[in-house]
Amino acid sequence: MSLANHLARHLALSEELHRLCLEENRILKHEGRPPDEAWRERKRATAARLDESLSALRARPVDAHERGGELLQRTRERHLQILHLDRENEQLLLRCSLGPARPAPSAFVSAAGAARAYARPS
């Protein structure tokens, strides 16, 4: 199989993982909950296939005449986008797992409340 075909398949897997990361980001932002187990398993399987594809690319004999060109550049860019999204999703997941934020105590105190708080006992 040529380098271009390998890279095209690898890019397709990268695109699929990117879509999953975008979907995870949407779920975390808009629904405020982590994705369900079936969805996480689908992401794990896609990431495993991407790892296998990368291993196959690395194991491929190097041919001095073949260059990745635009496909290689697009794949690198997609991988950087995936890493960025994954980092953002980790932060969102952490916020979701901590639970809802506690409401801040009211900063407004009425004059009568202040007078009672600072009143001297007789």
Secondary structure as UniProt FT lines:
FT   HELIX           3..26
FT   HELIX           27..31
FT   HELIX           37..59
FT   TURN            64..65
FT   HELIX           69..98
FT   HELIX           111..118
//
